[in-house]
Amino acid sequence: SQDCTRLPLISESTTCRMLWHNKRAIVELNYTSMPYIMGQELALCDFLVSLFLCVCAVQVCCECCLLGRAAEEQGLSCDFSLTVSYQCGLVSRACCVDKSPETDGNSTQVGAGNCAQRCVGNNTCACFAGYKLKPDGKNCEDINECLLGSHHCRPGERCINTMGSYRCQREVSCGTGYELTDSNSCKDIDECETNTHNCPKDFECQNTPGSFRCHPSAQCQAGYIQDALGSCIDINECLSVAGPCPSGQLCINTVGSYTCQRNSVSCGRGYHLNEEGTRCVDIDECAGSDNACAGHGCINLVGSYRCECRSGFTFNSITRVCEDINECRHFPGRLCAHKCDNVLGSYKCSCTTGFKLASDGRNCDDLNECESSPCSQECANVYGSYQCYCRRGYQLSDVDGITCEDIDECALPTGGHICSYRCHNTPGSFHCTCPAKGYTLAPNGRSCQDVDECVTGTHTCSETESCFNIQGGFRCLNFDCPPNYRRSSETRARVDRSDTIRCIKSCQPNDITCVLDPVHSVSHTVISLPTFREFNKPEEIVFLRSVTPSHYPHMDSPELIYDIQEGNIHNSFDIIKRVEHGMIVGVVRQVKPLVGPASTVLKLAMNYVMNGVVSHRNIINVHVFVSEFWF
């Protein structure tokens, strides 16, 4: 017996004997290159204990085991991190596992303190490695090393938890024809050696990586040989080094055999057999009209010939024919100004599009394409080409580049703003039109102007009616003053943008009801508005001016309040109060779009309020006519 640290590192045969609590175990390890844990005997040093003597020829194995035993004695986890090799870590964890005395079957050893696994004194319970104590302090439960990440599986291996431990399994299977080794690597299965092939009786098994092949074991007949697939193929005996035929005879291969024939006289190039067939004589290649030079000069030579080629050709000594000289390739850029085209025995020059060949046959002059009138309207000749362009109101076609197409100005993105009303396209131009009644075309030829029928006298109002011009027409209105009111002769306009008819109160004597009526005046005015399909801000349409200074009200002066009493269709109008030039002004605004034709009568009230009571009121009836059009 001697300490394991003094043992040699490697020996050819190793026997490691260990004592543990008077129990002896002998494990033999056979290996060739690895100092520990190799082959099927993976449990070599799993039970080495540092407190006992061992006889071990593998020092490294023993040292790794001592690390595990030292960790167990110091109360450390058996899965403590070590900067050692993978195999050494396996040995260290194996020796760290507590090897308690064996118990009967699956029963749990219970000590004096009723412990499920171990009792360490003072009725304190402990668990074997791979288990942890439950909260009751007695029972033990398995530790899931895979879930806690305390395993030592390598990349490509999957951790599988077991009771009290875990194991590492390769994630990807090896596939058909391979088996998984103890080192988690894939090894080819030799089906021929293990006799797991299915080759028939007359076939031989040949192992391949991941599979096997069956080859026929039958022998081939004479003159045949077996190929790699086991088929019998013909042997070409004539290809042998020695040759099967006698000297002076020719070998001819046949299927499964060969034949020998006597050699005949063979003449070389430029010769042929004489009539007797006994010797070779020269061939006159120049004889006959269809000689070898094909129209060129021909000179016969002994065993050969030579051609005298015409201009533009050269003699090829290999093919022995006259070949055309490609002057364009031999003299690039020196023969023609533009393009050089090779022809048989010569060449010719040509020009690119837009040019014509000059009289010298080499240079190119500009071609005036406009002389042939290629454009539908205007043509401008440029060097080597031409450019078509169009007159105003037309554009060049994108298809052929020569045709002028009419521009539909009315269909352009800005076409809706070219004309106020309607745009009519004409060849090369356009014209605008206005509604048939009530409008006339402005001098600019695009805008529509309202015709004032009241001024031109084209209205149809009677003598008792007043003519009011509106956009696109007119209205004949007759405004009579209500009872107790008379028409004012005052001509000053109270409402901007239109004429006003004003009736002021005129009570009969002793008419208390008339006197107490707060309405002092009733006015009528007419305003014409275009169709507002949409707008971004309110449009001011009527201004109600008063004689009340802006520094009012005070204790003894009334407050001026404006109000819309009737006719506000769809709440399209509002009225605000503001100060202009020191006087209070009521401003009627259009706040929503109105689509004509439409009409309404806005009944506006100017209320003079004193101490919360209306002292008097002026009524303004605004007759609003909304045109069908936006202009």
HELIX and SHEET records of a PDB file:
HELIX    1   1 CYS A    4  ARG A    6  5                                   3    
HELIX    2   2 GLN A   59  GLU A   73  1                                  15    
HELIX    3   3 TYR A   86  CYS A   96  1                                  11    
HELIX    4   4 GLU A  145  LEU A  148  1                                   4    
HELIX    5   5 GLU A  191  THR A  194  1                                   4    
HELIX    6   6 GLU A  237  LEU A  239  5                                   3    
HELIX    7   7 GLU A  327  HIS A  330  1                                   4    
HELIX    8   8 GLU A  369  SER A  372  5                                   4    
HELIX    9   9 GLU A  409  ALA A  411  5                                   3    
HELIX   10  10 GLY A  415  HIS A  417  5                                   3    
HELIX   11  11 GLU A  453  THR A  456  1                                   4    
HELIX   12  12 ILE A  512  LEU A  516  1                                   5    
HELIX   13  13 ILE A  569  ASN A  571  5                                   3    
SHEET    1   A 3 LYS A  23  LEU A  29  0                                        
SHEET    2   A 3 THR A  14  TRP A  20 -1                                        
SHEET    3   A 3 CYS A  54  VAL A  55 -1                                        
SHEET    1   B 2 ARG A 118  CYS A 119  0                                        
SHEET    2   B 2 CYS A 125  ALA A 126 -1                                        
SHEET    1   C 2 TYR A 131  LEU A 133  0                                        
SHEET    2   C 2 CYS A 140  ASP A 142 -1                                        
SHEET    1   D 2 GLU A 157  THR A 162  0                                        
SHEET    2   D 2 SER A 165  ARG A 170 -1                                        
SHEET    1   E 2 TYR A 178  LEU A 180  0                                        
SHEET    2   E 2 CYS A 186  ASP A 188 -1                                        
SHEET    1   F 2 PHE A 203  THR A 208  0                                        
SHEET    2   F 2 SER A 211  PRO A 216 -1                                        
SHEET    1   G 2 TYR A 224  GLN A 226  0                                        
SHEET    2   G 2 CYS A 232  ASP A 234 -1                                        
SHEET    1   H 2 GLN A 249  THR A 254  0                                        
SHEET    2   H 2 SER A 257  ARG A 262 -1                                        
SHEET    1   I 2 TYR A 271  LEU A 273  0                                        
SHEET    2   I 2 CYS A 280  ASP A 282 -1                                        
SHEET    1   J 2 GLY A 297  LEU A 301  0                                        
SHEET    2   J 2 SER A 304  GLU A 308 -1                                        
SHEET    1   K 2 PHE A 313  ASN A 316  0                                        
SHEET    2   K 2 VAL A 321  ASP A 324 -1                                        
SHEET    1   L 2 LYS A 339  VAL A 343  0                                        
SHEET    2   L 2 SER A 346  SER A 350 -1                                        
SHEET    1   M 2 PHE A 355  LEU A 357  0                                        
SHEET    2   M 2 CYS A 364  ASP A 366 -1                                        
SHEET    1   N 2 GLU A 378  VAL A 382  0                                        
SHEET    2   N 2 SER A 385  TYR A 389 -1                                        
SHEET    1   O 2 TYR A 394  LEU A 396  0                                        
SHEET    2   O 2 CYS A 404  ASP A 406 -1                                        
SHEET    1   P 2 ARG A 422  THR A 426  0                                        
SHEET    2   P 2 SER A 429  THR A 433 -1                                        
SHEET    1   Q 2 TYR A 439  LEU A 441  0                                        
SHEET    2   Q 2 CYS A 448  ASP A 450 -1                                        
SHEET    1   R 2 SER A 466  ILE A 470  0                                        
SHEET    2   R 2 GLY A 473  LEU A 477 -1                                        
SHEET    1   S 6 TYR A 485  ARG A 487  0                                        
SHEET    2   S 6 THR A 500  LYS A 505 -1                                        
SHEET    3   S 6 VAL A 519  LEU A 529 -1                                        
SHEET    4   S 6 VAL A 613  VAL A 626  1                                        
SHEET    5   S 6 ALA A 598  MET A 610 -1                                        
SHEET    6   S 6 GLU A 559  GLU A 566 -1                                        
SHEET    1   T 3 GLU A 539  PRO A 549  0                                        
SHEET    2   T 3 MET A 583  GLN A 590 -1                                        
SHEET    3   T 3 PHE A 573  GLU A 580 -1                                        
END                                                                             
